[in-house]
Amino acid sequence: MRALNDRKRLIEALQDARDYTLSAYAHLDEAAMRFPYGRTVNPPLWELAHVAWFQEHWCLRWRDGALREASMLTDADPMLNSALIAHPARWDLPALDWDIVRDYMQRVLEATVRRIEHAPVLDSYFPMLALYHEDMHAEAFRMSLQTLGLPGPASRSVSQMAAVEAPRLSEVCFGGGRFTMGAMPGADFVFDNELQAHEVDIAPFALATTTVTQLQYRGFVDSNGYGERRWWTDEGWQWRQGLGLNHPRHWQRDGGVWRLRRFDRIEPLVDAEPMMHVSAHEADAYAAFAGARLPTEAEWEYAARAELDPGADRYPWGAISPRADQANLDCAWDGAVPSAALPGGDSRTGLRQMLGNVWEWTSSPFVPYPGFQPGPYKEYSQPWFGDHRVLRGGSFATRSRLVHNRWRNFYTPDRSDVFAGIRLARSISE
């Protein structure tokens, strides 16, 4: 998304983000929203208040490099600053209740809108930081619903999509070479971990045209892939053994048939749909089983931007923002559509669904680019360098204004709650 220097469009985007945030849990009663403690979820009461706190902190209270005002909410900083409150403590905040949180969210948004409307000169950086932060939490809300087996928000069912055959195995070959990876400050809003643009040498490689399907992954499971040590890295095998996993986390055997849980529903596996909810460890193991590997993030970005002119390479197809027939984003569907669907979003080289549908694990650790300097929100990237793994591309629950060819997501490799799948790569000998 380009930097929003138009006040009306910026305000509309902030209101859209808030509506989307509130829609995540609008179908649940308050009893259903008393989430049990979990390492990969946040209690809704805390997380919704945190979204408002973040907006208030950066859009209303932060000026000239420091906090200049107190929060509208008593003791907000120690309660809602994620850098200050331990994860387990978020379940025990008696100062918060639903009336307080809803009122706080509304007052902060209204004050932010007034600030934007009346600013003599509009600086859109911090409103956009808050906007994108809220967009990221909106996806996390939906991840929590899946993790806990709760109903998802109302959306079109993937089962209503016209039948799409499982894709045949195919790939696109790239000759490699030197390219400029990452972003430079400019007209676009840029997160600190996308900076600075730097030269990278890419060896010849091939990348699968589509992501791995449930049919393909089922071959790994049915071949005792989870029990074969040879496919797993040392870290991955230790992780698998520790959890006692013999199949993906949301799969269930029903006689001779595999089924999966999509939010609160148990459904048959659909051969053509992409494999989703795999950890990086599982992705690595499947790639080894398939005689391939995961792409590096440099290879992924190189492929997504291939054959596009500089300045028109924000998306795999060019400069125009995603349409519904190009990428499965914004929860337009209630899950991932078939891997071969949406040919309108193909890259110039024929790669399908590089954006949307499922995040794609890479083999790259999340590390800073050369010349990295943290942005004002220092906790966004810097604390996570080294032990996280990069994902690229976005999922069906990612906001379309957020994701693009240079955007970097990052999770620890053990996380299988992410809407993440697999795209295979292989090296080509020159």
C-alpha positions as CSV (number, residue, x, y, z in Angstrom):
1,M,0.0,0.0,0.0
2,R,1.3,3.4,-0.9
3,A,1.8,5.9,1.9
4,L,-1.6,7.4,2.5
5,N,-1.1,11.2,2.4
6,D,-4.8,11.7,1.6
7,R,-6.6,12.3,4.9
8,K,-9.9,10.9,3.7
9,R,-8.4,7.7,2.4
10,L,-6.3,7.2,5.6
11,I,-9.3,7.7,7.9
12,E,-11.3,5.2,5.8
13,A,-8.5,2.7,6.0
14,L,-8.3,3.0,9.8
15,Q,-12.1,2.6,10.1
16,D,-12.0,-0.4,7.8
17,A,-9.3,-2.0,9.9
18,R,-11.3,-1.5,13.1
19,D,-14.4,-3.0,11.5
20,Y,-12.4,-6.0,10.3
21,T,-10.9,-6.4,13.8
22,L,-14.2,-6.3,15.5
23,S,-15.7,-8.7,13.0
24,A,-13.2,-11.5,14.0
25,Y,-15.1,-12.2,17.3
26,A,-18.5,-10.6,16.6
27,H,-20.1,-14.0,16.1
28,L,-19.0,-15.3,19.5
29,D,-20.7,-14.6,22.8
30,E,-18.5,-13.4,25.8
31,A,-18.4,-16.9,27.3
32,A,-16.9,-18.3,24.1
33,M,-14.3,-15.5,24.2
34,R,-12.9,-16.6,27.6
35,F,-10.0,-18.3,25.9
36,P,-7.9,-20.9,27.8
37,Y,-4.3,-20.1,28.3
38,G,-2.2,-21.0,25.2
39,R,1.4,-20.1,24.2
40,T,0.3,-19.1,20.7
41,V,-2.9,-17.2,21.5
42,N,-3.8,-14.1,23.4
43,P,-7.0,-13.5,25.4
44,P,-9.4,-11.4,23.2
45,L,-10.0,-8.9,26.0
46,W,-6.3,-8.1,26.2
47,E,-5.5,-8.3,22.5
48,L,-8.3,-6.0,21.4
49,A,-7.2,-3.5,24.1
50,H,-3.6,-3.8,23.0
51,V,-4.6,-2.8,19.4
52,A,-6.2,0.3,20.8
53,W,-3.2,1.0,23.1
54,F,-0.8,0.7,20.2
55,Q,-2.8,3.2,18.1
56,E,-3.0,5.6,21.0
57,H,0.7,5.3,21.8
58,W,1.9,6.1,18.3
59,C,-0.8,8.3,16.9
60,L,-1.8,10.4,20.0
61,R,0.8,10.2,22.7
62,W,4.2,9.9,20.8
63,R,5.6,13.2,19.5
64,D,9.1,14.3,18.8
65,G,10.6,11.0,19.9
66,A,8.9,10.7,23.3
67,L,5.6,10.1,25.0
68,R,3.9,13.5,25.6
69,E,0.6,12.5,27.0
70,A,-0.9,10.0,29.5
71,S,-3.2,7.3,28.2
72,M,-6.9,7.6,28.2
73,L,-6.9,4.3,30.2
74,T,-5.6,4.0,33.7
75,D,-2.4,1.9,33.9
76,A,-2.6,1.1,30.2
77,D,1.2,0.9,29.7
78,P,2.0,-1.9,32.1
79,M,-1.1,-3.8,31.1
80,L,-1.1,-3.4,27.3
81,N,2.5,-2.9,26.2
82,S,3.4,-6.3,24.9
83,A,7.1,-5.6,25.7
84,L,6.2,-5.1,29.4
85,I,3.6,-7.7,30.3
86,A,4.5,-11.4,30.4
87,H,2.3,-13.6,28.2
88,P,0.7,-15.6,31.0
89,A,-0.2,-12.4,32.9
90,R,-2.5,-11.2,30.1
91,W,-5.1,-13.6,31.3
92,D,-5.5,-11.9,34.7
93,L,-6.2,-8.3,34.3
94,P,-9.2,-7.4,36.6
95,A,-9.0,-3.7,35.5
96,L,-10.3,-4.7,32.1
97,D,-13.8,-5.7,31.1
98,W,-15.7,-5.7,27.8
99,D,-17.4,-2.4,28.3
100,I,-14.1,-0.7,29.2
101,V,-12.3,-2.2,26.2
102,R,-15.0,-1.4,23.7
103,D,-15.2,2.2,25.0
104,Y,-11.4,2.6,24.9
105,M,-11.1,1.3,21.4
106,Q,-13.8,3.7,20.2
107,R,-12.4,6.8,22.0
108,V,-8.9,6.1,20.6
109,L,-10.1,5.8,17.1
110,E,-12.2,8.9,17.3
111,A,-9.3,10.9,18.7
112,T,-6.9,9.6,16.0
113,V,-9.4,10.6,13.3
114,R,-9.6,14.1,14.8
115,R,-5.8,14.4,14.9
116,I,-5.6,13.4,11.3
117,E,-8.3,15.8,10.2
118,H,-6.8,18.8,12.0
119,A,-3.1,18.3,11.7
120,P,-1.6,21.3,9.9
121,V,0.7,19.0,7.9
122,L,-0.2,15.3,7.7
123,D,2.5,12.8,8.6
124,S,1.0,9.5,7.7
125,Y,3.8,7.3,9.1
126,F,2.4,6.6,12.5
127,P,-1.2,6.2,11.5
128,M,0.0,3.7,8.9
129,L,2.1,1.9,11.5
130,A,-1.0,1.6,13.7
131,L,-3.1,0.5,10.6
132,Y,-0.7,-2.3,9.6
133,H,-0.3,-3.4,13.2
134,E,-4.0,-3.8,13.5
135,D,-4.1,-5.6,10.2
136,M,-1.5,-8.1,11.5
137,H,-3.5,-8.7,14.7
138,A,-6.7,-9.3,12.6
139,E,-5.0,-12.3,11.1
140,A,-3.7,-13.4,14.5
141,F,-7.4,-13.3,15.8
142,R,-8.4,-15.8,13.1
143,M,-5.4,-18.0,13.8
144,S,-6.6,-18.1,17.4
145,L,-10.1,-19.2,16.4
146,Q,-8.5,-22.1,14.3
147,T,-6.2,-23.1,17.1
148,L,-9.0,-23.3,19.6
149,G,-11.5,-24.9,17.3
150,L,-14.0,-22.1,17.4
151,P,-16.2,-21.0,14.5
152,G,-14.6,-18.7,12.0
153,P,-16.2,-15.3,11.0
154,A,-18.8,-15.5,8.3
155,S,-17.4,-15.8,4.8
156,R,-17.9,-17.6,1.6
157,S,-17.2,-21.3,2.0
158,V,-14.3,-22.7,-0.1
159,S,-16.6,-25.6,-0.9
160,Q,-18.7,-23.2,-3.1
161,M,-15.7,-22.6,-5.4
162,A,-16.0,-24.3,-8.8
163,A,-14.1,-27.6,-8.9
164,V,-10.4,-27.1,-9.6
165,E,-8.2,-30.1,-10.3
166,A,-5.1,-30.8,-8.2
167,P,-2.2,-29.3,-10.2
168,R,0.4,-31.4,-11.9
169,L,3.9,-31.1,-10.6
170,S,5.6,-28.3,-12.6
171,E,8.2,-25.7,-12.0
172,V,9.7,-22.5,-13.4
173,C,13.5,-22.4,-13.9
174,F,15.5,-19.2,-13.2
175,G,19.0,-18.6,-14.4
176,G,19.8,-16.5,-11.4
177,G,22.2,-13.5,-11.3
178,R,22.5,-10.4,-9.3
179,F,19.5,-8.5,-8.1
180,T,18.6,-5.8,-5.6
181,M,16.7,-7.3,-2.7
182,G,14.6,-5.3,-0.2
183,A,13.4,-1.8,-0.2
184,M,14.6,1.8,0.0
185,P,12.7,4.6,1.8
186,G,10.4,6.3,-0.6
187,A,6.7,6.7,-1.5
188,D,5.8,3.4,0.1
189,F,5.4,2.7,3.8
190,V,8.4,0.5,4.7
191,F,8.9,-1.6,7.8
192,D,12.4,-1.5,9.2
193,N,13.2,-5.2,8.3
194,E,12.6,-4.5,4.6
195,L,15.5,-2.0,4.6
196,Q,18.0,-1.5,3.2
197,A,18.0,-2.6,-0.4
198,H,21.1,-4.6,-1.1
199,E,22.7,-6.6,-3.9
200,V,22.3,-10.4,-3.7
201,D,23.7,-13.1,-6.0
202,I,21.3,-15.9,-6.9
203,A,22.5,-19.2,-8.3
204,P,20.3,-21.0,-10.9
205,F,17.2,-22.6,-9.3
206,A,13.7,-23.9,-10.0
207,L,10.6,-23.0,-8.1
208,A,7.3,-25.0,-8.1
209,T,4.5,-23.4,-10.0
210,T,2.0,-24.0,-7.1
211,T,2.1,-24.8,-3.4
212,V,2.1,-28.4,-2.2
213,T,-1.5,-29.8,-2.1
214,Q,-3.1,-31.9,0.6
215,L,-3.0,-34.8,-1.9
216,Q,0.8,-34.5,-2.2
217,Y,1.3,-34.1,1.5
218,R,-0.9,-37.1,2.2
219,G,1.6,-39.2,0.3
220,F,4.2,-38.2,2.8
221,V,2.0,-39.0,5.8
222,D,0.8,-42.4,4.4
223,S,4.4,-43.4,3.7
224,N,5.2,-43.0,7.4
225,G,7.0,-39.8,6.7
226,Y,6.5,-38.7,10.4
227,G,8.2,-41.9,11.5
228,E,11.2,-41.8,9.1
229,R,14.1,-40.1,10.8
230,R,15.9,-39.6,7.4
231,W,13.6,-36.9,6.2
232,W,13.9,-34.7,9.3
233,T,16.5,-32.2,10.5
234,D,18.0,-32.8,13.9
235,E,15.9,-29.9,15.4
236,G,12.8,-31.0,13.5
237,W,13.1,-34.7,14.7
238,Q,13.5,-33.5,18.3
239,W,10.4,-31.3,17.9
240,R,8.3,-34.1,16.4
241,Q,9.3,-36.6,19.0
242,G,8.6,-34.1,21.8
243,L,5.1,-33.7,20.6
244,G,4.6,-37.3,19.6
245,L,3.3,-36.2,16.2
246,N,2.5,-38.9,13.6
247,H,0.5,-36.5,11.3
248,P,-0.4,-32.8,10.9
249,R,-1.9,-31.2,13.9
250,H,-5.4,-30.7,12.4
251,W,-5.7,-34.0,10.6
252,Q,-7.8,-36.9,12.0
253,R,-8.0,-40.5,10.8
254,D,-11.6,-41.7,10.3
255,G,-11.4,-45.3,9.3
256,G,-9.3,-45.3,6.1
257,V,-10.0,-41.6,5.4
258,W,-8.2,-38.5,6.5
259,R,-10.2,-35.5,7.7
260,L,-9.2,-32.1,8.9
261,R,-10.5,-29.5,11.2
262,R,-11.3,-26.1,9.6
263,F,-12.1,-23.9,12.6
264,D,-14.9,-25.8,14.3
265,R,-15.8,-28.1,11.4
266,I,-14.5,-31.5,10.6
267,E,-14.2,-32.0,6.8
268,P,-12.8,-34.4,4.3
269,L,-9.4,-33.6,2.9
270,V,-9.7,-31.9,-0.5
271,D,-7.0,-33.1,-2.8
272,A,-6.6,-29.8,-4.7
273,E,-6.4,-27.6,-1.7
274,P,-3.0,-26.5,-0.4
275,M,-1.4,-28.1,2.6
276,M,-1.7,-25.7,5.5
277,H,-0.8,-25.5,9.2
278,V,2.6,-27.1,8.9
279,S,5.6,-26.0,10.9
280,A,8.9,-25.2,9.2
281,H,10.2,-28.5,10.5
282,E,7.4,-30.3,8.7
283,A,8.0,-28.3,5.5
284,D,11.7,-29.2,5.6
285,A,10.8,-32.9,6.1
286,Y,8.3,-32.9,3.2
287,A,10.7,-31.1,0.9
288,A,13.4,-33.8,1.7
289,F,10.9,-36.5,1.0
290,A,10.0,-34.9,-2.3
291,G,13.7,-34.7,-3.3
292,A,13.6,-30.9,-3.1
293,R,14.1,-28.1,-0.6
294,L,12.5,-24.9,0.6
295,P,13.5,-21.7,-1.3
296,T,15.6,-19.1,0.4
297,E,13.8,-15.8,0.9
298,A,16.1,-14.2,-1.7
299,E,15.1,-16.8,-4.2
300,W,11.4,-16.3,-3.4
301,E,11.6,-12.5,-3.8
302,Y,13.7,-12.9,-7.0
303,A,11.1,-15.2,-8.5
304,A,8.1,-13.0,-7.4
305,R,9.7,-9.9,-9.1
306,A,11.1,-11.6,-12.2
307,E,10.6,-9.9,-15.5
308,L,9.0,-6.9,-13.9
309,D,10.2,-3.4,-14.5
310,P,11.7,-1.5,-11.5
311,G,9.0,0.5,-9.8
312,A,6.3,-1.8,-11.1
313,D,7.4,-4.9,-9.2
314,R,5.4,-4.6,-6.0
315,Y,3.2,-7.6,-6.8
316,P,4.0,-10.7,-8.9
317,W,1.8,-9.4,-11.7
318,G,3.0,-5.7,-11.5
319,A,2.1,-2.5,-9.8
320,I,-1.8,-2.8,-9.5
321,S,-3.2,-3.7,-6.1
322,P,-4.6,-7.2,-5.7
323,R,-8.0,-8.1,-7.1
324,A,-10.2,-10.9,-5.9
325,D,-9.5,-12.9,-9.0
326,Q,-5.7,-12.6,-8.5
327,A,-5.1,-13.4,-4.8
328,N,-7.1,-15.0,-2.0
329,L,-6.7,-12.3,0.7
330,D,-8.9,-10.4,3.2
331,C,-10.9,-13.5,4.2
332,A,-12.8,-13.4,0.9
333,W,-13.2,-17.2,1.4
334,D,-13.3,-19.1,4.7
335,G,-10.0,-20.8,4.0
336,A,-7.4,-21.6,1.4
337,V,-8.7,-22.2,-2.1
338,P,-7.2,-24.9,-4.4
339,S,-3.6,-24.4,-5.2
340,A,-4.3,-24.1,-8.9
341,A,-7.1,-21.6,-8.6
342,L,-6.9,-17.9,-9.4
343,P,-4.7,-17.9,-12.5
344,G,-5.3,-14.2,-12.9
345,G,-2.7,-13.6,-10.3
346,D,0.1,-15.5,-12.0
347,S,3.5,-13.9,-12.0
348,R,5.1,-13.0,-15.3
349,T,6.9,-16.4,-15.3
350,G,3.7,-18.4,-14.5
351,L,4.0,-18.9,-10.7
352,R,0.6,-19.1,-9.1
353,Q,-0.6,-17.6,-5.8
354,M,2.7,-16.1,-4.8
355,L,0.5,-13.7,-2.8
356,G,-2.3,-14.9,-0.6
357,N,-3.9,-18.3,0.2
358,V,-1.1,-19.7,2.4
359,W,2.1,-18.2,3.7
360,E,5.2,-20.0,2.3
361,W,8.0,-21.1,4.6
362,T,11.5,-20.3,3.4
363,S,14.8,-21.9,4.5
364,S,16.1,-18.5,5.6
365,P,16.5,-17.3,9.2
366,F,15.0,-14.0,10.0
367,V,18.1,-11.7,10.1
368,P,18.6,-8.0,9.5
369,Y,19.5,-6.7,6.0
370,P,22.9,-4.9,5.7
371,G,22.6,-1.4,7.1
372,F,19.6,-2.3,9.3
373,Q,18.4,0.4,11.7
374,P,15.4,-0.1,13.9
375,G,12.4,2.1,13.3
376,P,10.6,4.0,16.1
377,Y,8.8,0.8,17.0
378,K,12.0,-1.0,18.0
379,E,10.2,-4.1,19.2
380,Y,8.8,-5.0,15.8
381,S,11.9,-6.7,14.3
382,Q,15.0,-6.5,16.4
383,P,14.1,-8.9,19.3
384,W,13.3,-11.7,16.9
385,F,16.4,-11.8,14.7
386,G,18.2,-15.2,14.7
387,D,15.7,-17.7,16.1
388,H,12.8,-17.0,13.7
389,R,12.3,-18.2,10.2
390,V,11.1,-16.1,7.3
391,L,7.8,-16.7,5.5
392,R,6.7,-14.9,2.4
393,G,3.5,-14.2,0.4
394,G,0.5,-13.9,2.8
395,S,-2.5,-16.1,3.5
396,F,-6.3,-16.0,2.9
397,A,-6.5,-14.0,6.2
398,T,-3.9,-11.4,5.4
399,R,-5.1,-7.9,4.5
400,S,-4.5,-7.1,0.8
401,R,-3.1,-3.7,1.6
402,L,-0.4,-5.2,3.8
403,V,1.4,-7.8,1.8
404,H,3.6,-7.4,-1.3
405,N,6.7,-9.0,-2.9
406,R,9.2,-7.5,-0.4
407,W,7.1,-8.1,2.8
408,R,8.7,-10.4,5.4
409,N,6.8,-12.4,7.9
410,F,8.6,-14.4,10.7
411,Y,7.8,-17.1,13.1
412,T,9.7,-19.7,15.1
413,P,10.1,-22.9,13.0
414,D,8.0,-24.9,15.5
415,R,4.8,-22.9,14.8
416,S,2.1,-24.8,13.0
417,D,-0.8,-22.5,14.0
418,V,0.2,-20.1,11.1
419,F,-1.8,-20.3,7.9
420,A,1.4,-21.5,6.3
421,G,2.1,-24.1,3.5
422,I,5.0,-25.2,1.3
423,R,6.4,-24.2,-2.1
424,L,9.3,-26.4,-3.3
425,A,12.5,-25.3,-4.8
426,R,15.6,-27.1,-6.1
427,S,19.0,-26.0,-7.2
428,I,20.1,-26.3,-10.9
429,S,23.6,-27.2,-11.8
430,E,25.1,-24.8,-14.3
